Amino acid sequence: MDARPEVTGFYESRTGSVQYVVADPKTGRCAIIDPVLDYDEKSGATATIEADRILSFVEGKGYRVEWILDTHPHADHFSAADYLKRRTGAPTAIGEKVTEVQKLWNGFYNRPDLPADGSQWDRLFADGDRFMVGEIPARVMFSPGHTLASITYVIGDAAFVHDTLFMPDSGTARADFPGGSAAALWRSIQDILALPDRTRIFTGHDYCQGGRDPRWESTVAEQKAGNVHMAQYRTEAEFIAAREARDRTLPMPRLILHALQVNTNAGRLPEPESNGRRYLKIPLDLLDAAWD
């Protein structure tokens, strides 16, 4: 029987994101997965409300942070990985294919001097890499489709799948961002559903389907039986056609151009300019709009 970590989810309602603290109850060592740095696009203000909430929880439980993990460079929120590394001293990690995302988006932002070798993180995980959270074994599954670099963390009996599968009533993630692929997403989901049926699945977002309360935990068995997309589209061709058709109707996330320049730099905000202020750079006419 796989070890069973203690998993605590922290829901961030502005972006529908779920952040996680994954702990080994025996040793009190933990990992933080996909933490959010607060950002208000109307004012340009940043804050550490969510990250500090996680730190307060960790302190209250007496945990020691061993890892700060991102599943991919997020398009809808800033990552708090850099802030949490400075607060805890724990190493940061992401999938090794982040270098491909860096190259792509550095070109979009015209940032030839920003390193595109993943050196902003302490470790770049390859498919199949293994590590530990306390005494609980963890491994990495390459899960592209939503992005070029997406990975799944399987820690004991828990799989952190972020933008691949949502809760069964919400289906699957979009695959139309630059570098995305519905075909790759299908294959990644098949790998996830090949895990043991009892494996707990933890998603990175929940948009409260039908007005219900936020939820983020299911099992492989529940996803197989009830995921509204995977149950309806049984073949790769059917899934790709439906996923691509749906994606064409979706507007881009409102923070995608804000967030990618931060998250391809491991959650680091742009350096202050000569007046001491930081500035984001927004490329015009890069992405297609879903005009009303």
C-alpha atoms as a printed R data frame, in Angstrom:
    type eleno elety resid chain resno       x      y       z
1   ATOM     1    CA   MET     A     1   0.000  0.000   0.000
2   ATOM     2    CA   ASP     A     2   1.413  3.425  -0.954
3   ATOM     3    CA   ALA     A     3   2.246  5.818   1.860
4   ATOM     4    CA   ARG     A     4  -0.533  8.298   2.549
5   ATOM     5    CA   PRO     A     5   0.602 11.904   2.958
6   ATOM     6    CA   GLU     A     6  -1.515 14.474   4.742
7   ATOM     7    CA   VAL     A     7  -2.820 16.842   2.055
8   ATOM     8    CA   THR     A     8  -4.269 20.262   2.848
9   ATOM     9    CA   GLY     A     9  -5.712 22.376   0.052
10  ATOM    10    CA   PHE     A    10  -5.895 26.178   0.108
11  ATOM    11    CA   TYR     A    11  -8.465 27.596  -2.285
12  ATOM    12    CA   GLU     A    12  -7.760 31.001  -3.844
13  ATOM    13    CA   SER     A    13 -11.092 32.309  -5.053
14  ATOM    14    CA   ARG     A    14  -9.917 35.105  -7.366
15  ATOM    15    CA   THR     A    15  -8.420 32.636  -9.850
16  ATOM    16    CA   GLY     A    16 -10.067 29.419  -8.704
17  ATOM    17    CA   SER     A    17  -6.642 28.020  -7.841
18  ATOM    18    CA   VAL     A    18  -5.876 25.318  -5.298
19  ATOM    19    CA   GLN     A    19  -2.539 25.351  -3.486
20  ATOM    20    CA   TYR     A    20  -1.332 22.390  -1.463
21  ATOM    21    CA   VAL     A    21   0.715 21.488   1.564
22  ATOM    22    CA   VAL     A    22   1.688 17.825   1.341
23  ATOM    23    CA   ALA     A    23   3.156 16.446   4.561
24  ATOM    24    CA   ASP     A    24   4.665 13.246   5.873
25  ATOM    25    CA   PRO     A    25   2.849 12.807   9.206
26  ATOM    26    CA   LYS     A    26   5.716 10.718  10.593
27  ATOM    27    CA   THR     A    27   8.513 13.267  10.094
28  ATOM    28    CA   GLY     A    28   6.583 16.544   9.798
29  ATOM    29    CA   ARG     A    29   8.385 17.380   6.572
30  ATOM    30    CA   CYS     A    30   6.319 18.826   3.756
31  ATOM    31    CA   ALA     A    31   6.169 20.191   0.229
32  ATOM    32    CA   ILE     A    32   4.225 23.227  -0.954
33  ATOM    33    CA   ILE     A    33   2.714 22.820  -4.420
34  ATOM    34    CA   ASP     A    34   1.610 25.611  -6.775
35  ATOM    35    CA   PRO     A    35   1.515 28.534  -4.309
36  ATOM    36    CA   VAL     A    36  -0.131 31.777  -5.437
37  ATOM    37    CA   LEU     A    37   1.354 35.273  -5.219
38  ATOM    38    CA   ASP     A    38  -1.565 37.709  -5.002
39  ATOM    39    CA   TYR     A    39  -1.866 40.181  -7.873
40  ATOM    40    CA   ASP     A    40  -4.619 42.679  -8.666
41  ATOM    41    CA   GLU     A    41  -4.505 43.671 -12.317
42  ATOM    42    CA   LYS     A    42  -6.712 46.736 -11.796
43  ATOM    43    CA   SER     A    43  -4.296 48.414  -9.388
44  ATOM    44    CA   GLY     A    44  -1.076 46.580 -10.238
45  ATOM    45    CA   ALA     A    45  -0.715 45.706  -6.552
46  ATOM    46    CA   THR     A    46   0.994 42.528  -5.369
47  ATOM    47    CA   ALA     A    47   0.658 40.879  -1.970
48  ATOM    48    CA   THR     A    48   1.610 37.708  -0.123
49  ATOM    49    CA   ILE     A    49  -1.746 36.997   1.527
50  ATOM    50    CA   GLU     A    50  -2.070 33.453   0.183
51  ATOM    51    CA   ALA     A    51   1.573 32.529   0.712
52  ATOM    52    CA   ASP     A    52   1.498 33.877   4.271
53  ATOM    53    CA   ARG     A    53  -1.651 31.864   4.944
54  ATOM    54    CA   ILE     A    54   0.250 28.749   3.936
55  ATOM    55    CA   LEU     A    55   3.263 29.709   6.038
56  ATOM    56    CA   SER     A    56   1.026 30.279   9.061
57  ATOM    57    CA   PHE     A    57  -0.495 26.831   8.592
58  ATOM    58    CA   VAL     A    58   2.934 25.209   8.241
59  ATOM    59    CA   GLU     A    59   4.178 26.964  11.368
60  ATOM    60    CA   GLY     A    60   1.094 25.983  13.316
61  ATOM    61    CA   LYS     A    61   1.534 22.338  12.391
62  ATOM    62    CA   GLY     A    62   5.238 22.401  13.170
63  ATOM    63    CA   TYR     A    63   6.121 21.265   9.651
64  ATOM    64    CA   ARG     A    64   9.459 21.759   7.952
65  ATOM    65    CA   VAL     A    65   9.267 22.729   4.278
66  ATOM    66    CA   GLU     A    66  11.486 20.527   2.102
67  ATOM    67    CA   TRP     A    67  10.264 21.497  -1.357
68  ATOM    68    CA   ILE     A    68   8.451 24.305  -3.162
69  ATOM    69    CA   LEU     A    69   7.031 22.735  -6.304
70  ATOM    70    CA   ASP     A    70   5.342 24.144  -9.383
71  ATOM    71    CA   THR     A    71   3.586 21.854 -11.840
72  ATOM    72    CA   HIS     A    72   4.115 24.279 -14.772
73  ATOM    73    CA   PRO     A    73   4.452 28.000 -15.542
74  ATOM    74    CA   HIS     A    74   0.949 29.193 -14.688
75  ATOM    75    CA   ALA     A    75  -1.035 31.420 -17.049
76  ATOM    76    CA   ASP     A    76  -3.675 32.659 -14.615
77  ATOM    77    CA   HIS     A    77  -1.803 33.567 -11.446
78  ATOM    78    CA   PHE     A    78   1.658 34.550 -10.267
79  ATOM    79    CA   SER     A    79   3.703 31.856  -8.540
80  ATOM    80    CA   ALA     A    80   4.807 32.520  -4.966
81  ATOM    81    CA   ALA     A    81   7.699 30.068  -5.285
82  ATOM    82    CA   ASP     A    82  10.401 32.734  -5.065
83  ATOM    83    CA   TYR     A    83   8.812 34.403  -2.029
84  ATOM    84    CA   LEU     A    84   8.422 31.096  -0.205
85  ATOM    85    CA   LYS     A    85  12.000 30.094  -0.990
86  ATOM    86    CA   ARG     A    86  13.216 33.339   0.570
87  ATOM    87    CA   ARG     A    87  11.035 32.744   3.631
88  ATOM    88    CA   THR     A    88  11.799 29.051   4.170
89  ATOM    89    CA   GLY     A    89  15.101 28.331   2.447
90  ATOM    90    CA   ALA     A    90  13.528 25.308   0.736
91  ATOM    91    CA   PRO     A    91  14.558 24.506  -2.844
92  ATOM    92    CA   THR     A    92  12.257 25.202  -5.773
93  ATOM    93    CA   ALA     A    93  11.531 22.749  -8.585
94  ATOM    94    CA   ILE     A    94   9.597 22.424 -11.833
95  ATOM    95    CA   GLY     A    95   9.679 20.159 -14.901
96  ATOM    96    CA   GLU     A    96  12.742 20.335 -17.135
97  ATOM    97    CA   LYS     A    97  10.686 21.265 -20.205
98  ATOM    98    CA   VAL     A    98  10.199 24.711 -18.655
99  ATOM    99    CA   THR     A    99  13.190 25.692 -20.772
100 ATOM   100    CA   GLU     A   100  11.046 25.267 -23.890
101 ATOM   101    CA   VAL     A   101   8.377 27.534 -22.396
102 ATOM   102    CA   GLN     A   102  11.040 30.086 -21.455
103 ATOM   103    CA   LYS     A   103  12.385 30.164 -25.009
104 ATOM   104    CA   LEU     A   104   8.898 30.567 -26.438
105 ATOM   105    CA   TRP     A   105   7.790 33.361 -24.113
106 ATOM   106    CA   ASN     A   106  11.137 35.143 -24.003
107 ATOM   107    CA   GLY     A   107  10.629 35.585 -27.728
108 ATOM   108    CA   PHE     A   108   7.120 36.948 -27.199
109 ATOM   109    CA   TYR     A   109   8.342 39.406 -24.548
110 ATOM   110    CA   ASN     A   110  11.540 40.250 -26.468
111 ATOM   111    CA   ARG     A   111  13.726 39.294 -23.485
112 ATOM   112    CA   PRO     A   112  16.910 37.958 -25.106
113 ATOM   113    CA   ASP     A   113  18.939 38.449 -21.916
114 ATOM   114    CA   LEU     A   114  16.714 36.407 -19.588
115 ATOM   115    CA   PRO     A   115  18.187 32.909 -19.078
116 ATOM   116    CA   ALA     A   116  16.188 30.167 -20.787
117 ATOM   117    CA   ASP     A   117  18.044 27.272 -19.152
118 ATOM   118    CA   GLY     A   118  15.798 26.798 -16.113
119 ATOM   119    CA   SER     A   119  18.523 28.071 -13.787
120 ATOM   120    CA   GLN     A   120  15.958 30.143 -11.879
121 ATOM   121    CA   TRP     A   121  14.863 26.920 -10.142
122 ATOM   122    CA   ASP     A   122  16.988 24.734  -7.877
123 ATOM   123    CA   ARG     A   123  15.959 21.517  -9.600
124 ATOM   124    CA   LEU     A   124  14.473 20.627 -12.954
125 ATOM   125    CA   PHE     A   125  12.632 17.312 -12.889
126 ATOM   126    CA   ALA     A   126  12.677 14.862 -15.778
127 ATOM   127    CA   ASP     A   127   9.976 12.303 -16.430
128 ATOM   128    CA   GLY     A   128  10.407  9.454 -13.951
129 ATOM   129    CA   ASP     A   129  12.606 11.364 -11.514
130 ATOM   130    CA   ARG     A   130  12.193 10.406  -7.880
131 ATOM   131    CA   PHE     A   131  12.551 12.362  -4.657
132 ATOM   132    CA   MET     A   132  11.271 12.221  -1.090
133 ATOM   133    CA   VAL     A   133   8.884 14.239   1.060
134 ATOM   134    CA   GLY     A   134  10.035 13.196   4.497
135 ATOM   135    CA   GLU     A   135  10.011  9.415   4.224
136 ATOM   136    CA   ILE     A   136   7.287  9.323   1.563
137 ATOM   137    CA   PRO     A   137   8.532  8.502  -1.937
138 ATOM   138    CA   ALA     A   138   7.565 10.830  -4.770
139 ATOM   139    CA   ARG     A   139   7.965 10.631  -8.511
140 ATOM   140    CA   VAL     A   140   7.426 12.848 -11.511
141 ATOM   141    CA   MET     A   141   5.225 12.145 -14.534
142 ATOM   142    CA   PHE     A   142   5.608 14.316 -17.625
143 ATOM   143    CA   SER     A   143   2.037 15.528 -18.375
144 ATOM   144    CA   PRO     A   144   2.136 17.914 -21.351
145 ATOM   145    CA   GLY     A   145  -0.863 19.186 -23.253
146 ATOM   146    CA   HIS     A   146  -2.028 22.168 -21.259
147 ATOM   147    CA   THR     A   147   1.539 23.471 -21.582
148 ATOM   148    CA   LEU     A   148   4.796 22.146 -22.989
149 ATOM   149    CA   ALA     A   149   6.200 21.737 -19.485
150 ATOM   150    CA   SER     A   150   3.358 20.392 -17.331
151 ATOM   151    CA   ILE     A   151   4.174 17.619 -14.878
152 ATOM   152    CA   THR     A   152   2.293 15.554 -12.304
153 ATOM   153    CA   TYR     A   153   3.718 14.896  -8.846
154 ATOM   154    CA   VAL     A   154   2.814 11.473  -7.444
155 ATOM   155    CA   ILE     A   155   3.567 11.604  -3.718
156 ATOM   156    CA   GLY     A   156   2.626  8.384  -1.965
157 ATOM   157    CA   ASP     A   157  -0.995  7.678  -2.903
158 ATOM   158    CA   ALA     A   158  -1.653 11.269  -4.022
159 ATOM   159    CA   ALA     A   159  -1.281 12.665  -7.548
160 ATOM   160    CA   PHE     A   160  -1.156 16.423  -8.126
161 ATOM   161    CA   VAL     A   161  -2.330 16.803 -11.714
162 ATOM   162    CA   HIS     A   162  -3.092 20.547 -11.954
163 ATOM   163    CA   ASP     A   163  -4.335 21.477 -15.453
164 ATOM   164    CA   THR     A   164  -5.052 18.029 -16.871
165 ATOM   165    CA   LEU     A   165  -8.127 16.645 -15.117
166 ATOM   166    CA   PHE     A   166 -10.522 18.831 -13.160
167 ATOM   167    CA   MET     A   167 -13.161 17.473 -10.803
168 ATOM   168    CA   PRO     A   168 -15.305 14.859 -12.584
169 ATOM   169    CA   ASP     A   169 -18.220 17.273 -13.072
170 ATOM   170    CA   SER     A   170 -15.897 19.809 -14.735
171 ATOM   171    CA   GLY     A   171 -14.008 17.624 -17.193
172 ATOM   172    CA   THR     A   172 -10.543 18.470 -18.476
173 ATOM   173    CA   ALA     A   173  -8.239 21.447 -18.966
174 ATOM   174    CA   ARG     A   174  -7.869 23.584 -22.059
175 ATOM   175    CA   ALA     A   175  -4.989 22.935 -24.435
176 ATOM   176    CA   ASP     A   176  -4.923 26.000 -26.694
177 ATOM   177    CA   PHE     A   177  -2.182 28.099 -25.112
178 ATOM   178    CA   PRO     A   178   1.017 28.580 -27.147
179 ATOM   179    CA   GLY     A   179   2.730 25.183 -27.055
180 ATOM   180    CA   GLY     A   180  -0.427 23.379 -25.934
181 ATOM   181    CA   SER     A   181  -1.781 20.232 -27.580
182 ATOM   182    CA   ALA     A   182  -5.073 18.400 -27.162
183 ATOM   183    CA   ALA     A   183  -3.423 15.207 -28.426
184 ATOM   184    CA   ALA     A   184  -0.673 15.468 -25.817
185 ATOM   185    CA   LEU     A   185  -3.273 16.221 -23.140
186 ATOM   186    CA   TRP     A   186  -5.204 13.048 -24.075
187 ATOM   187    CA   ARG     A   187  -2.068 10.941 -23.689
188 ATOM   188    CA   SER     A   188  -1.189 12.578 -20.380
189 ATOM   189    CA   ILE     A   189  -4.655 11.890 -19.016
190 ATOM   190    CA   GLN     A   190  -4.395  8.248 -20.073
191 ATOM   191    CA   ASP     A   191  -1.170  7.969 -18.053
192 ATOM   192    CA   ILE     A   192  -2.842  9.507 -15.015
193 ATOM   193    CA   LEU     A   193  -5.863  7.209 -15.293
194 ATOM   194    CA   ALA     A   194  -3.499  4.234 -15.471
195 ATOM   195    CA   LEU     A   195  -2.492  4.875 -11.853
196 ATOM   196    CA   PRO     A   196  -4.118  2.587  -9.252
197 ATOM   197    CA   ASP     A   197  -7.842  3.259  -8.850
198 ATOM   198    CA   ARG     A   198  -7.408  4.267  -5.199
199 ATOM   199    CA   THR     A   199  -4.910  7.008  -6.070
200 ATOM   200    CA   ARG     A   200  -6.139 10.351  -4.802
201 ATOM   201    CA   ILE     A   201  -6.306 12.997  -7.547
202 ATOM   202    CA   PHE     A   202  -5.762 16.629  -6.553
203 ATOM   203    CA   THR     A   203  -6.578 19.268  -9.170
204 ATOM   204    CA   GLY     A   204  -5.065 22.723  -9.480
205 ATOM   205    CA   HIS     A   205  -8.299 24.590 -10.160
206 ATOM   206    CA   ASP     A   206 -11.973 24.401  -9.379
207 ATOM   207    CA   TYR     A   207 -14.540 26.738 -10.885
208 ATOM   208    CA   CYS     A   208 -17.461 25.607  -8.696
209 ATOM   209    CA   GLN     A   209 -19.528 23.895 -11.368
210 ATOM   210    CA   GLY     A   210 -23.218 24.728 -11.048
211 ATOM   211    CA   GLY     A   211 -22.542 27.043  -8.119
212 ATOM   212    CA   ARG     A   212 -21.428 24.276  -5.741
213 ATOM   213    CA   ASP     A   213 -18.745 24.816  -3.107
214 ATOM   214    CA   PRO     A   214 -15.101 24.441  -4.183
215 ATOM   215    CA   ARG     A   215 -13.796 20.876  -4.395
216 ATOM   216    CA   TRP     A   216 -10.414 19.526  -5.423
217 ATOM   217    CA   GLU     A   217 -10.063 15.873  -4.400
218 ATOM   218    CA   SER     A   218 -11.253 12.766  -6.247
219 ATOM   219    CA   THR     A   219  -9.781  9.356  -7.085
220 ATOM   220    CA   VAL     A   220  -8.670  7.682 -10.279
221 ATOM   221    CA   ALA     A   221 -11.698  5.404  -9.987
222 ATOM   222    CA   GLU     A   222 -14.048  8.373  -9.657
223 ATOM   223    CA   GLN     A   223 -12.443 10.098 -12.639
224 ATOM   224    CA   LYS     A   224 -12.776  6.970 -14.772
225 ATOM   225    CA   ALA     A   225 -16.413  6.544 -13.822
226 ATOM   226    CA   GLY     A   226 -17.630 10.100 -13.894
227 ATOM   227    CA   ASN     A   227 -15.389 12.636 -15.651
228 ATOM   228    CA   VAL     A   228 -17.797 14.364 -18.012
229 ATOM   229    CA   HIS     A   229 -15.278 14.657 -20.826
230 ATOM   230    CA   MET     A   230 -13.505 11.327 -20.519
231 ATOM   231    CA   ALA     A   231 -16.783  9.420 -20.212
232 ATOM   232    CA   GLN     A   232 -18.249 11.142 -23.267
233 ATOM   233    CA   TYR     A   233 -15.217 11.154 -25.566
234 ATOM   234    CA   ARG     A   234 -13.894  7.617 -25.567
235 ATOM   235    CA   THR     A   235 -11.349  7.834 -28.366
236 ATOM   236    CA   GLU     A   236  -8.405 10.150 -28.888
237 ATOM   237    CA   ALA     A   237  -9.933 11.550 -32.074
238 ATOM   238    CA   GLU     A   238 -13.259 12.308 -30.357
239 ATOM   239    CA   PHE     A   239 -11.493 13.971 -27.435
240 ATOM   240    CA   ILE     A   240  -9.244 16.108 -29.635
241 ATOM   241    CA   ALA     A   241 -12.148 17.307 -31.767
242 ATOM   242    CA   ALA     A   242 -14.273 18.201 -28.731
243 ATOM   243    CA   ARG     A   243 -11.432 19.779 -26.781
244 ATOM   244    CA   GLU     A   244 -10.294 21.935 -29.684
245 ATOM   245    CA   ALA     A   245 -13.864 23.000 -30.485
246 ATOM   246    CA   ARG     A   246 -14.471 24.015 -26.883
247 ATOM   247    CA   ASP     A   247 -11.150 25.819 -26.601
248 ATOM   248    CA   ARG     A   248 -12.017 27.989 -29.598
249 ATOM   249    CA   THR     A   249 -14.936 29.410 -27.586
250 ATOM   250    CA   LEU     A   250 -12.911 30.263 -24.463
251 ATOM   251    CA   PRO     A   251 -11.434 33.696 -23.769
252 ATOM   252    CA   MET     A   252  -7.792 33.840 -22.740
253 ATOM   253    CA   PRO     A   253  -7.200 33.964 -18.968
254 ATOM   254    CA   ARG     A   254  -7.205 37.588 -17.938
255 ATOM   255    CA   LEU     A   255  -3.705 37.384 -16.428
256 ATOM   256    CA   ILE     A   256  -1.919 35.269 -19.030
257 ATOM   257    CA   LEU     A   257   0.271 38.097 -20.375
258 ATOM   258    CA   HIS     A   258   0.941 39.368 -16.863
259 ATOM   259    CA   ALA     A   259   1.683 35.992 -15.327
260 ATOM   260    CA   LEU     A   260   3.897 34.264 -17.876
261 ATOM   261    CA   GLN     A   261   6.658 36.869 -17.666
262 ATOM   262    CA   VAL     A   262   6.800 36.279 -13.907
263 ATOM   263    CA   ASN     A   263   6.301 32.529 -13.869
264 ATOM   264    CA   THR     A   264   8.876 31.755 -16.562
265 ATOM   265    CA   ASN     A   265  11.281 33.463 -14.144
266 ATOM   266    CA   ALA     A   266  10.349 31.189 -11.197
267 ATOM   267    CA   GLY     A   267   7.940 33.693  -9.663
268 ATOM   268    CA   ARG     A   268  10.445 36.548  -9.607
269 ATOM   269    CA   LEU     A   269   8.958 39.963 -10.287
270 ATOM   270    CA   PRO     A   270  10.745 42.177 -12.818
271 ATOM   271    CA   GLU     A   271  13.737 44.040 -11.443
272 ATOM   272    CA   PRO     A   272  13.096 47.655 -10.351
273 ATOM   273    CA   GLU     A   273  13.912 50.310 -12.907
274 ATOM   274    CA   SER     A   274  15.859 53.522 -12.228
275 ATOM   275    CA   ASN     A   275  12.932 55.066 -10.348
276 ATOM   276    CA   GLY     A   276  12.678 52.076  -8.018
277 ATOM   277    CA   ARG     A   277   9.429 50.737  -9.524
278 ATOM   278    CA   ARG     A   278   8.818 47.415 -11.224
279 ATOM   279    CA   TYR     A   279   7.001 47.176 -14.537
280 ATOM   280    CA   LEU     A   280   5.265 44.413 -16.449
281 ATOM   281    CA   LYS     A   281   5.511 44.238 -20.223
282 ATOM   282    CA   ILE     A   282   2.375 43.419 -22.226
283 ATOM   283    CA   PRO     A   283   2.783 42.423 -25.897
284 ATOM   284    CA   LEU     A   284  -0.051 43.701 -28.067
285 ATOM   285    CA   ASP     A   285  -1.849 41.558 -30.657
286 ATOM   286    CA   LEU     A   286  -0.003 38.396 -29.651
287 ATOM   287    CA   LEU     A   287  -3.022 36.272 -28.706
288 ATOM   288    CA   ASP     A   288  -6.404 36.013 -30.386
289 ATOM   289    CA   ALA     A   289  -9.353 37.564 -28.588
290 ATOM   290    CA   ALA     A   290 -12.787 36.011 -28.199
291 ATOM   291    CA   TRP     A   291 -14.629 39.202 -29.118
292 ATOM   292    CA   ASP     A   292 -18.204 39.515 -27.889
